[in-house]
Amino acid sequence: MSDDILDEAYERLHRTGPEYQGWLSNHGPMAVEALARHGHERQVHRWLDSYLGRLDELPRGLHPIDDWRAALGDAKRAGDWLAYFDRQLRERPWRDVLGTWWPRLLPGIAAGATHGVIRVGHAVRALDSDDVNQQRRTELGQALGYWAARWQPVPGVDRLLDGTSAGESGGRSAGDLDVDAALAGLPRIDEQTGGIRDRLGRLPGVPRWEPALAALRPARTPAEAERGLTALVHRAGLDYLRFGHVEPVMLVHAVTAPTAVLRTLPALDQALWAPSLAAAWAATAAVTSVYAPADGLAPPTVTAATPAEVFARAARHGDAHVVKLADAVLDAHAASGDDRLLTAAGYAGQLI
Protein backbone atom coordinates (compact mmCIF):
# COMPACT_ATOMS: atom_id res chain seq x y z
CA MET A 1 0.00 0.00 0.00
CA SER A 2 1.38 3.44 -0.93
CA ASP A 3 1.43 5.45 2.28
CA ASP A 4 1.90 8.78 0.47
CA ILE A 5 -1.17 8.42 -1.73
CA LEU A 6 -3.44 7.32 1.11
CA ASP A 7 -2.23 10.16 3.31
CA GLU A 8 -2.76 12.66 0.50
CA ALA A 9 -6.29 11.31 0.07
CA TYR A 10 -6.97 11.64 3.79
CA GLU A 11 -5.72 15.24 3.70
CA ARG A 12 -8.19 16.06 0.94
CA LEU A 13 -11.05 14.31 2.72
CA HIS A 14 -10.42 15.82 6.14
CA ARG A 15 -11.63 19.17 4.84
CA THR A 16 -15.06 17.59 4.38
CA GLY A 17 -17.72 16.52 6.84
CA PRO A 18 -18.71 12.99 7.83
CA GLU A 19 -22.08 13.37 6.10
CA TYR A 20 -23.62 15.18 3.15
CA GLN A 21 -27.14 16.10 2.08
CA GLY A 22 -28.14 16.08 5.73
CA TRP A 23 -27.63 12.41 6.57
CA LEU A 24 -25.77 10.42 3.88
CA SER A 25 -22.45 9.03 5.08
CA ASN A 26 -19.19 10.20 3.56
CA HIS A 27 -17.76 6.94 2.19
CA GLY A 28 -14.58 8.53 0.89
CA PRO A 29 -12.17 7.61 3.71
CA MET A 30 -13.33 4.01 3.73
CA ALA A 31 -13.20 3.54 -0.03
CA VAL A 32 -9.77 5.10 -0.51
CA GLU A 33 -8.28 3.00 2.28
CA ALA A 34 -9.64 -0.15 0.63
CA LEU A 35 -8.39 0.91 -2.81
CA ALA A 36 -4.91 1.63 -1.49
CA ARG A 37 -4.87 -1.55 0.61
CA HIS A 38 -5.46 -3.69 -2.46
CA GLY A 39 -2.89 -2.02 -4.67
CA HIS A 40 -5.11 0.37 -6.62
CA GLU A 41 -3.37 3.56 -5.49
CA ARG A 42 -3.40 5.01 -9.01
CA GLN A 43 -7.19 5.15 -8.91
CA VAL A 44 -7.45 6.87 -5.53
CA HIS A 45 -7.14 10.52 -6.60
CA ARG A 46 -9.18 9.99 -9.77
CA TRP A 47 -11.91 8.37 -7.65
CA LEU A 48 -11.77 11.29 -5.21
CA ASP A 49 -11.96 13.85 -8.01
CA SER A 50 -15.39 12.51 -8.92
CA TYR A 51 -16.55 12.01 -5.32
CA LEU A 52 -15.50 15.16 -3.47
CA GLY A 53 -17.95 17.42 -5.26
CA ARG A 54 -20.93 15.88 -3.49
CA LEU A 55 -19.52 16.35 0.03
CA ASP A 56 -20.20 19.09 2.57
CA GLU A 57 -17.63 21.18 4.37
CA LEU A 58 -16.28 20.15 7.77
CA PRO A 59 -18.99 21.07 10.31
CA ARG A 60 -18.30 23.83 12.80
CA GLY A 61 -18.61 23.17 16.50
CA LEU A 62 -21.11 24.76 18.86
CA HIS A 63 -19.23 24.41 22.15
CA PRO A 64 -16.72 21.93 23.60
CA ILE A 65 -17.90 18.49 24.72
CA ASP A 66 -18.13 18.48 28.52
CA ASP A 67 -20.87 15.97 29.37
CA TRP A 68 -20.12 13.27 26.80
CA ARG A 69 -23.07 11.11 27.81
CA ALA A 70 -25.53 13.90 27.10
CA ALA A 71 -23.89 14.65 23.74
CA LEU A 72 -23.87 11.06 22.43
CA GLY A 73 -26.11 10.73 19.40
CA ASP A 74 -26.58 14.49 18.97
CA ALA A 75 -25.84 15.04 15.28
CA LYS A 76 -25.90 18.83 15.79
CA ARG A 77 -22.74 18.38 17.87
CA ALA A 78 -20.81 16.65 15.08
CA GLY A 79 -18.30 19.49 14.85
CA ASP A 80 -17.78 19.39 18.61
CA TRP A 81 -17.19 15.64 18.54
CA LEU A 82 -14.66 15.93 15.71
CA ALA A 83 -12.76 18.59 17.65
CA TYR A 84 -12.94 16.54 20.84
CA PHE A 85 -11.38 13.44 19.31
CA ASP A 86 -8.81 15.46 17.39
CA ARG A 87 -7.62 16.86 20.70
CA GLN A 88 -7.73 13.48 22.43
CA LEU A 89 -5.61 11.86 19.73
CA ARG A 90 -3.02 14.64 19.85
CA GLU A 91 -2.64 14.20 23.60
CA ARG A 92 -2.85 10.42 24.06
CA PRO A 93 -1.77 7.23 22.24
CA TRP A 94 -4.43 6.20 19.75
CA ARG A 95 -4.88 2.73 21.24
CA ASP A 96 -5.60 4.32 24.63
CA VAL A 97 -8.25 6.59 23.12
CA LEU A 98 -9.79 3.69 21.22
CA GLY A 99 -9.75 1.47 24.33
CA THR A 100 -11.54 4.14 26.36
CA TRP A 101 -14.18 4.92 23.79
CA TRP A 102 -14.87 1.56 22.17
CA PRO A 103 -17.04 0.26 25.05
CA ARG A 104 -18.83 3.62 25.25
CA LEU A 105 -19.62 3.69 21.54
CA LEU A 106 -20.26 -0.03 21.02
CA PRO A 107 -23.89 0.01 22.28
CA GLY A 108 -24.62 2.61 19.57
CA ILE A 109 -23.29 0.45 16.76
CA ALA A 110 -26.17 1.35 14.44
CA ALA A 111 -24.76 4.91 14.17
CA GLY A 112 -24.99 6.27 10.66
CA ALA A 113 -26.40 2.98 9.32
CA THR A 114 -23.34 1.31 10.94
CA HIS A 115 -20.92 3.59 9.05
CA GLY A 116 -19.49 4.88 12.33
CA VAL A 117 -17.98 1.54 13.26
CA ILE A 118 -17.13 0.72 9.63
CA ARG A 119 -15.11 3.92 9.27
CA VAL A 120 -13.33 3.19 12.56
CA GLY A 121 -12.40 -0.29 11.31
CA HIS A 122 -10.80 1.13 8.17
CA ALA A 123 -8.95 3.77 10.19
CA VAL A 124 -7.58 1.21 12.64
CA ARG A 125 -6.35 -0.97 9.79
CA ALA A 126 -4.51 2.01 8.28
CA LEU A 127 -2.94 2.89 11.64
CA ASP A 128 -1.74 -0.66 12.20
CA SER A 129 0.93 -0.10 9.58
CA ASP A 130 1.92 3.40 10.76
CA ASP A 131 0.61 4.25 14.20
CA VAL A 132 2.33 7.65 14.55
CA ASN A 133 1.10 9.00 11.20
CA GLN A 134 -0.81 12.22 11.87
CA GLN A 135 -3.16 11.93 8.88
CA ARG A 136 -4.22 8.48 10.02
CA ARG A 137 -4.66 9.58 13.62
CA THR A 138 -6.82 12.43 12.32
CA GLU A 139 -8.86 9.92 10.34
CA LEU A 140 -9.44 7.80 13.43
CA GLY A 141 -10.56 10.93 15.28
CA GLN A 142 -13.05 11.84 12.57
CA ALA A 143 -14.33 8.26 12.48
CA LEU A 144 -14.84 8.16 16.26
CA GLY A 145 -16.41 11.62 16.20
CA TYR A 146 -18.90 10.56 13.55
CA TRP A 147 -19.80 7.44 15.52
CA ALA A 148 -20.35 9.49 18.67
CA ALA A 149 -22.45 12.13 16.89
CA ARG A 150 -24.73 9.55 15.27
CA TRP A 151 -24.65 7.04 18.17
CA GLN A 152 -27.76 4.85 17.89
CA PRO A 153 -28.45 1.54 19.63
CA VAL A 154 -30.01 -1.49 18.02
CA PRO A 155 -33.18 -2.25 20.03
CA GLY A 156 -32.29 -4.84 22.68
CA VAL A 157 -28.51 -4.49 22.36
CA ASP A 158 -28.17 -3.11 25.89
CA ARG A 159 -29.43 -6.36 27.41
CA LEU A 160 -27.23 -8.34 25.05
CA LEU A 161 -24.15 -6.39 26.14
CA ASP A 162 -25.14 -6.72 29.80
CA GLY A 163 -25.03 -10.45 29.20
CA THR A 164 -21.35 -10.24 28.24
CA SER A 165 -20.28 -7.99 31.09
CA ALA A 166 -19.53 -10.90 33.38
CA GLY A 167 -16.66 -11.95 31.12
CA GLU A 168 -16.02 -15.63 30.45
CA SER A 169 -19.08 -16.76 32.38
CA GLY A 170 -21.25 -15.37 29.60
CA GLY A 171 -23.37 -13.32 32.01
CA ARG A 172 -27.12 -13.57 31.72
CA SER A 173 -27.19 -14.45 28.02
CA ALA A 174 -28.83 -17.84 27.51
CA GLY A 175 -28.31 -18.19 23.77
CA ASP A 176 -27.13 -21.56 22.51
CA LEU A 177 -27.25 -21.24 18.70
CA ASP A 178 -24.31 -20.94 16.35
CA VAL A 179 -24.13 -18.08 13.85
CA ASP A 180 -25.81 -19.93 10.97
CA ALA A 181 -28.77 -21.06 13.07
CA ALA A 182 -29.15 -17.69 14.79
CA LEU A 183 -29.22 -15.83 11.46
CA ALA A 184 -31.69 -18.34 10.03
CA GLY A 185 -34.01 -17.74 12.98
CA LEU A 186 -34.28 -13.97 12.64
CA PRO A 187 -37.78 -12.51 12.18
CA ARG A 188 -38.57 -9.69 9.73
CA ILE A 189 -40.40 -6.44 10.26
CA ASP A 190 -43.74 -6.41 8.46
CA GLU A 191 -43.35 -3.00 6.82
CA GLN A 192 -40.00 -2.81 5.06
CA THR A 193 -40.22 0.82 3.98
CA GLY A 194 -38.40 4.02 4.88
CA GLY A 195 -34.87 4.64 6.08
CA ILE A 196 -32.90 2.59 8.54
CA ARG A 197 -33.84 4.70 11.55
CA ASP A 198 -37.53 4.21 10.85
CA ARG A 199 -37.04 0.50 10.29
CA LEU A 200 -35.01 -0.03 13.45
CA GLY A 201 -37.77 1.73 15.35
CA ARG A 202 -40.19 -1.02 14.33
CA LEU A 203 -38.10 -3.87 15.77
CA PRO A 204 -39.44 -3.55 19.35
CA GLY A 205 -42.90 -4.28 17.95
CA VAL A 206 -41.78 -7.63 16.55
CA PRO A 207 -42.55 -10.24 19.25
CA ARG A 208 -39.79 -12.62 18.17
CA TRP A 209 -37.08 -9.97 17.81
CA GLU A 210 -35.50 -9.94 21.27
CA PRO A 211 -35.58 -13.74 21.74
CA ALA A 212 -33.94 -14.10 18.33
CA LEU A 213 -31.34 -11.46 19.19
CA ALA A 214 -30.51 -13.32 22.41
CA ALA A 215 -30.30 -16.70 20.67
CA LEU A 216 -26.65 -16.49 19.59
CA ARG A 217 -24.30 -18.46 21.82
CA PRO A 218 -22.17 -15.92 23.73
CA ALA A 219 -18.40 -15.98 23.51
CA ARG A 220 -16.82 -17.16 26.74
CA THR A 221 -13.23 -16.58 25.69
CA PRO A 222 -11.50 -14.11 23.35
CA ALA A 223 -10.79 -16.96 20.92
CA GLU A 224 -14.50 -17.81 20.78
CA ALA A 225 -15.29 -14.15 20.09
CA GLU A 226 -12.85 -14.02 17.20
CA ARG A 227 -14.19 -17.27 15.74
CA GLY A 228 -17.75 -16.01 16.14
CA LEU A 229 -17.00 -12.78 14.29
CA THR A 230 -15.23 -14.67 11.52
CA ALA A 231 -18.25 -16.96 11.16
CA LEU A 232 -20.63 -13.98 11.20
CA VAL A 233 -18.83 -12.22 8.35
CA HIS A 234 -18.68 -15.48 6.39
CA ARG A 235 -22.38 -16.24 6.76
CA ALA A 236 -23.46 -12.65 6.11
CA GLY A 237 -21.43 -12.66 2.90
CA LEU A 238 -23.20 -15.79 1.71
CA ASP A 239 -26.57 -14.36 2.73
CA TYR A 240 -25.93 -11.33 0.52
CA LEU A 241 -26.12 -13.73 -2.43
CA ARG A 242 -29.59 -14.82 -1.30
CA PHE A 243 -31.04 -11.48 -0.22
CA GLY A 244 -29.06 -8.73 -1.92
CA HIS A 245 -31.47 -8.35 -4.82
CA VAL A 246 -34.01 -6.71 -2.50
CA GLU A 247 -31.75 -4.05 -0.93
CA PRO A 248 -28.38 -4.26 -2.68
CA VAL A 249 -26.86 -1.24 -0.89
CA MET A 250 -28.18 -1.56 2.64
CA LEU A 251 -27.55 -5.29 2.96
CA VAL A 252 -23.85 -4.66 2.28
CA HIS A 253 -23.66 -3.37 5.86
CA ALA A 254 -24.63 -6.75 7.28
CA VAL A 255 -21.18 -7.82 6.02
CA THR A 256 -19.05 -4.70 6.41
CA ALA A 257 -20.08 -3.83 9.98
CA PRO A 258 -18.90 -7.11 11.57
CA THR A 259 -15.82 -7.00 9.31
CA ALA A 260 -14.91 -3.63 10.84
CA VAL A 261 -15.31 -5.02 14.36
CA LEU A 262 -13.20 -8.08 13.52
CA ARG A 263 -10.43 -5.86 12.15
CA THR A 264 -10.41 -3.77 15.31
CA LEU A 265 -10.04 -6.67 17.76
CA PRO A 266 -6.22 -6.78 17.74
CA ALA A 267 -6.09 -3.15 18.90
CA LEU A 268 -8.43 -3.79 21.85
CA ASP A 269 -8.04 -5.33 25.27
CA GLN A 270 -9.24 -8.92 24.98
CA ALA A 271 -11.86 -8.26 27.68
CA LEU A 272 -13.68 -6.24 25.00
CA TRP A 273 -13.77 -9.01 22.42
CA ALA A 274 -16.90 -10.80 23.68
CA PRO A 275 -19.04 -7.62 23.81
CA SER A 276 -17.65 -6.72 20.39
CA LEU A 277 -19.07 -9.95 18.98
CA ALA A 278 -22.40 -9.28 20.70
CA ALA A 279 -22.68 -5.78 19.23
CA ALA A 280 -21.59 -6.87 15.75
CA TRP A 281 -24.14 -9.68 15.85
CA ALA A 282 -26.83 -7.16 16.84
CA ALA A 283 -25.91 -4.93 13.89
CA THR A 284 -25.97 -7.74 11.33
CA ALA A 285 -29.15 -9.19 12.82
CA ALA A 286 -30.89 -5.81 12.72
CA VAL A 287 -29.89 -5.02 9.13
CA THR A 288 -31.06 -8.49 8.10
CA SER A 289 -34.37 -8.22 9.94
CA VAL A 290 -35.28 -4.81 8.55
CA TYR A 291 -34.06 -5.22 4.94
CA ALA A 292 -33.87 -8.88 3.93
CA PRO A 293 -36.88 -10.85 2.67
CA ALA A 294 -38.08 -13.86 4.61
CA ASP A 295 -37.25 -16.17 1.72
CA GLY A 296 -34.07 -15.76 -0.29
CA LEU A 297 -33.31 -16.63 -3.87
CA ALA A 298 -30.93 -19.30 -5.03
CA PRO A 299 -27.43 -17.80 -5.23
CA PRO A 300 -26.81 -16.18 -8.63
CA THR A 301 -24.31 -17.30 -11.21
CA VAL A 302 -21.39 -14.87 -11.33
CA THR A 303 -18.28 -15.28 -13.45
CA ALA A 304 -15.54 -16.91 -11.39
CA ALA A 305 -12.49 -14.81 -10.57
CA THR A 306 -9.39 -14.77 -8.40
CA PRO A 307 -9.35 -12.53 -5.32
CA ALA A 308 -7.23 -9.95 -7.17
CA GLU A 309 -9.67 -9.95 -10.09
CA VAL A 310 -12.63 -9.60 -7.72
CA PHE A 311 -11.23 -6.41 -6.25
CA ALA A 312 -10.07 -5.07 -9.62
CA ARG A 313 -13.62 -5.41 -10.94
CA ALA A 314 -14.98 -3.62 -7.88
CA ALA A 315 -12.45 -0.82 -8.31
CA ARG A 316 -13.44 -0.40 -11.96
CA HIS A 317 -17.11 -0.32 -10.95
CA GLY A 318 -16.30 2.52 -8.59
CA ASP A 319 -19.30 2.49 -6.26
CA ALA A 320 -18.10 2.79 -2.66
CA HIS A 321 -20.37 0.00 -1.43
CA VAL A 322 -19.14 -2.39 -4.11
CA VAL A 323 -15.53 -1.54 -3.23
CA LYS A 324 -16.08 -2.02 0.49
CA LEU A 325 -17.99 -5.28 0.06
CA ALA A 326 -15.20 -6.65 -2.12
CA ASP A 327 -12.70 -5.64 0.55
CA ALA A 328 -14.74 -7.41 3.25
CA VAL A 329 -15.41 -10.64 1.37
CA LEU A 330 -11.74 -10.95 0.42
CA ASP A 331 -10.93 -10.95 4.14
CA ALA A 332 -13.59 -13.61 4.69
CA HIS A 333 -12.32 -15.67 1.77
CA ALA A 334 -8.76 -15.51 3.10
CA ALA A 335 -10.01 -16.85 6.44
CA SER A 336 -12.26 -19.58 5.07
CA GLY A 337 -11.18 -20.45 1.54
CA ASP A 338 -14.85 -20.49 0.55
CA ASP A 339 -14.91 -19.45 -3.11
CA ARG A 340 -18.63 -18.70 -2.95
CA LEU A 341 -17.78 -15.51 -1.10
CA LEU A 342 -15.89 -14.18 -4.09
CA THR A 343 -19.12 -13.95 -6.07
CA ALA A 344 -20.75 -11.53 -3.62
CA ALA A 345 -18.82 -8.47 -4.80
CA GLY A 346 -19.54 -9.24 -8.44
CA TYR A 347 -23.21 -9.67 -7.61
CA ALA A 348 -23.25 -6.31 -5.84
CA GLY A 349 -21.66 -4.80 -8.93
CA GLN A 350 -24.51 -6.14 -11.05
CA LEU A 351 -27.18 -4.86 -8.68
CA ILE A 352 -25.87 -1.41 -7.73
C-alpha positions in Angstrom: 0.0 0.0 0.0 1.4 3.4 -0.9 1.4 5.5 2.3 1.9 8.8 0.5 -1.2 8.4 -1.7 -3.4 7.3 1.1 -2.2 10.2 3.3 -2.8 12.7 0.5 -6.3 11.3 0.1 -7.0 11.6 3.8 -5.7 15.2 3.7 -8.2 16.1 0.9 -11.0 14.3 2.7 -10.4 15.8 6.1 -11.6 19.2 4.8 -15.1 17.6 4.4 -17.7 16.5 6.8 -18.7 13.0 7.8 -22.1 13.4 6.1 -23.6 15.2 3.1 -27.1 16.1 2.1 -28.1 16.1 5.7 -27.6 12.4 6.6 -25.8 10.4 3.9 -22.5 9.0 5.1 -19.2 10.2 3.6 -17.8 6.9 2.2 -14.6 8.5 0.9 -12.2 7.6 3.7 -13.3 4.0 3.7 -13.2 3.5 0.0 -9.8 5.1 -0.5 -8.3 3.0 2.3 -9.6 -0.2 0.6 -8.4 0.9 -2.8 -4.9 1.6 -1.5 -4.9 -1.5 0.6 -5.5 -3.7 -2.5 -2.9 -2.0 -4.7 -5.1 0.4 -6.6 -3.4 3.6 -5.5 -3.4 5.0 -9.0 -7.2 5.1 -8.9 -7.4 6.9 -5.5 -7.1 10.5 -6.6 -9.2 10.0 -9.8 -11.9 8.4 -7.7 -11.8 11.3 -5.2 -12.0 13.8 -8.0 -15.4 12.5 -8.9 -16.5 12.0 -5.3 -15.5 15.2 -3.5 -18.0 17.4 -5.3 -20.9 15.9 -3.5 -19.5 16.4 0.0 -20.2 19.1 2.6 -17.6 21.2 4.4 -16.3 20.2 7.8 -19.0 21.1 10.3 -18.3 23.8 12.8 -18.6 23.2 16.5 -21.1 24.8 18.9 -19.2 24.4 22.2 -16.7 21.9 23.6 -17.9 18.5 24.7 -18.1 18.5 28.5 -20.9 16.0 29.4 -20.1 13.3 26.8 -23.1 11.1 27.8 -25.5 13.9 27.1 -23.9 14.6 23.7 -23.9 11.1 22.4 -26.1 10.7 19.4 -26.6 14.5 19.0 -25.8 15.0 15.3 -25.9 18.8 15.8 -22.7 18.4 17.9 -20.8 16.6 15.1 -18.3 19.5 14.8 -17.8 19.4 18.6 -17.2 15.6 18.5 -14.7 15.9 15.7 -12.8 18.6 17.6 -12.9 16.5 20.8 -11.4 13.4 19.3 -8.8 15.5 17.4 -7.6 16.9 20.7 -7.7 13.5 22.4 -5.6 11.9 19.7 -3.0 14.6 19.9 -2.6 14.2 23.6 -2.8 10.4 24.1 -1.8 7.2 22.2 -4.4 6.2 19.7 -4.9 2.7 21.2 -5.6 4.3 24.6 -8.2 6.6 23.1 -9.8 3.7 21.2 -9.8 1.5 24.3 -11.5 4.1 26.4 -14.2 4.9 23.8 -14.9 1.6 22.2 -17.0 0.3 25.1 -18.8 3.6 25.2 -19.6 3.7 21.5 -20.3 0.0 21.0 -23.9 0.0 22.3 -24.6 2.6 19.6 -23.3 0.4 16.8 -26.2 1.4 14.4 -24.8 4.9 14.2 -25.0 6.3 10.7 -26.4 3.0 9.3 -23.3 1.3 10.9 -20.9 3.6 9.1 -19.5 4.9 12.3 -18.0 1.5 13.3 -17.1 0.7 9.6 -15.1 3.9 9.3 -13.3 3.2 12.6 -12.4 -0.3 11.3 -10.8 1.1 8.2 -8.9 3.8 10.2 -7.6 1.2 12.6 -6.3 -1.0 9.8 -4.5 2.0 8.3 -2.9 2.9 11.6 -1.7 -0.7 12.2 0.9 -0.1 9.6 1.9 3.4 10.8 0.6 4.3 14.2 2.3 7.6 14.5 1.1 9.0 11.2 -0.8 12.2 11.9 -3.2 11.9 8.9 -4.2 8.5 10.0 -4.7 9.6 13.6 -6.8 12.4 12.3 -8.9 9.9 10.3 -9.4 7.8 13.4 -10.6 10.9 15.3 -13.0 11.8 12.6 -14.3 8.3 12.5 -14.8 8.2 16.3 -16.4 11.6 16.2 -18.9 10.6 13.5 -19.8 7.4 15.5 -20.4 9.5 18.7 -22.5 12.1 16.9 -24.7 9.5 15.3 -24.6 7.0 18.2 -27.8 4.9 17.9 -28.5 1.5 19.6 -30.0 -1.5 18.0 -33.2 -2.2 20.0 -32.3 -4.8 22.7 -28.5 -4.5 22.4 -28.2 -3.1 25.9 -29.4 -6.4 27.4 -27.2 -8.3 25.1 -24.1 -6.4 26.1 -25.1 -6.7 29.8 -25.0 -10.5 29.2 -21.3 -10.2 28.2 -20.3 -8.0 31.1 -19.5 -10.9 33.4 -16.7 -12.0 31.1 -16.0 -15.6 30.5 -19.1 -16.8 32.4 -21.3 -15.4 29.6 -23.4 -13.3 32.0 -27.1 -13.6 31.7 -27.2 -14.5 28.0 -28.8 -17.8 27.5 -28.3 -18.2 23.8 -27.1 -21.6 22.5 -27.3 -21.2 18.7 -24.3 -20.9 16.3 -24.1 -18.1 13.8 -25.8 -19.9 11.0 -28.8 -21.1 13.1 -29.1 -17.7 14.8 -29.2 -15.8 11.5 -31.7 -18.3 10.0 -34.0 -17.7 13.0 -34.3 -14.0 12.6 -37.8 -12.5 12.2 -38.6 -9.7 9.7 -40.4 -6.4 10.3 -43.7 -6.4 8.5 -43.3 -3.0 6.8 -40.0 -2.8 5.1 -40.2 0.8 4.0 -38.4 4.0 4.9 -34.9 4.6 6.1 -32.9 2.6 8.5 -33.8 4.7 11.5 -37.5 4.2 10.9 -37.0 0.5 10.3 -35.0 0.0 13.5 -37.8 1.7 15.4 -40.2 -1.0 14.3 -38.1 -3.9 15.8 -39.4 -3.6 19.4 -42.9 -4.3 17.9 -41.8 -7.6 16.5 -42.6 -10.2 19.2 -39.8 -12.6 18.2 -37.1 -10.0 17.8 -35.5 -9.9 21.3 -35.6 -13.7 21.7 -33.9 -14.1 18.3 -31.3 -11.5 19.2 -30.5 -13.3 22.4 -30.3 -16.7 20.7 -26.7 -16.5 19.6 -24.3 -18.5 21.8 -22.2 -15.9 23.7 -18.4 -16.0 23.5 -16.8 -17.2 26.7 -13.2 -16.6 25.7 -11.5 -14.1 23.4 -10.8 -17.0 20.9 -14.5 -17.8 20.8 -15.3 -14.1 20.1 -12.8 -14.0 17.2 -14.2 -17.3 15.7 -17.8 -16.0 16.1 -17.0 -12.8 14.3 -15.2 -14.7 11.5 -18.3 -17.0 11.2 -20.6 -14.0 11.2 -18.8 -12.2 8.3 -18.7 -15.5 6.4 -22.4 -16.2 6.8 -23.5 -12.7 6.1 -21.4 -12.7 2.9 -23.2 -15.8 1.7 -26.6 -14.4 2.7 -25.9 -11.3 0.5 -26.1 -13.7 -2.4 -29.6 -14.8 -1.3 -31.0 -11.5 -0.2 -29.1 -8.7 -1.9 -31.5 -8.4 -4.8 -34.0 -6.7 -2.5 -31.8 -4.1 -0.9 -28.4 -4.3 -2.7 -26.9 -1.2 -0.9 -28.2 -1.6 2.6 -27.5 -5.3 3.0 -23.9 -4.7 2.3 -23.7 -3.4 5.9 -24.6 -6.8 7.3 -21.2 -7.8 6.0 -19.1 -4.7 6.4 -20.1 -3.8 10.0 -18.9 -7.1 11.6 -15.8 -7.0 9.3 -14.9 -3.6 10.8 -15.3 -5.0 14.4 -13.2 -8.1 13.5 -10.4 -5.9 12.2 -10.4 -3.8 15.3 -10.0 -6.7 17.8 -6.2 -6.8 17.7 -6.1 -3.1 18.9 -8.4 -3.8 21.8 -8.0 -5.3 25.3 -9.2 -8.9 25.0 -11.9 -8.3 27.7 -13.7 -6.2 25.0 -13.8 -9.0 22.4 -16.9 -10.8 23.7 -19.0 -7.6 23.8 -17.7 -6.7 20.4 -19.1 -9.9 19.0 -22.4 -9.3 20.7 -22.7 -5.8 19.2 -21.6 -6.9 15.8 -24.1 -9.7 15.8 -26.8 -7.2 16.8 -25.9 -4.9 13.9 -26.0 -7.7 11.3 -29.2 -9.2 12.8 -30.9 -5.8 12.7 -29.9 -5.0 9.1 -31.1 -8.5 8.1 -34.4 -8.2 9.9 -35.3 -4.8 8.5 -34.1 -5.2 4.9 -33.9 -8.9 3.9 -36.9 -10.8 2.7 -38.1 -13.9 4.6 -37.2 -16.2 1.7 -34.1 -15.8 -0.3 -33.3 -16.6 -3.9 -30.9 -19.3 -5.0 -27.4 -17.8 -5.2 -26.8 -16.2 -8.6 -24.3 -17.3 -11.2 -21.4 -14.9 -11.3 -18.3 -15.3 -13.5 -15.5 -16.9 -11.4 -12.5 -14.8 -10.6 -9.4 -14.8 -8.4 -9.4 -12.5 -5.3 -7.2 -10.0 -7.2 -9.7 -10.0 -10.1 -12.6 -9.6 -7.7 -11.2 -6.4 -6.2 -10.1 -5.1 -9.6 -13.6 -5.4 -10.9 -15.0 -3.6 -7.9 -12.4 -0.8 -8.3 -13.4 -0.4 -12.0 -17.1 -0.3 -11.0 -16.3 2.5 -8.6 -19.3 2.5 -6.3 -18.1 2.8 -2.7 -20.4 0.0 -1.4 -19.1 -2.4 -4.1 -15.5 -1.5 -3.2 -16.1 -2.0 0.5 -18.0 -5.3 0.1 -15.2 -6.6 -2.1 -12.7 -5.6 0.5 -14.7 -7.4 3.3 -15.4 -10.6 1.4 -11.7 -10.9 0.4 -10.9 -11.0 4.1 -13.6 -13.6 4.7 -12.3 -15.7 1.8 -8.8 -15.5 3.1 -10.0 -16.8 6.4 -12.3 -19.6 5.1 -11.2 -20.5 1.5 -14.8 -20.5 0.6 -14.9 -19.5 -3.1 -18.6 -18.7 -2.9 -17.8 -15.5 -1.1 -15.9 -14.2 -4.1 -19.1 -13.9 -6.1 -20.8 -11.5 -3.6 -18.8 -8.5 -4.8 -19.5 -9.2 -8.4 -23.2 -9.7 -7.6 -23.3 -6.3 -5.8 -21.7 -4.8 -8.9 -24.5 -6.1 -11.0 -27.2 -4.9 -8.7 -25.9 -1.4 -7.7 
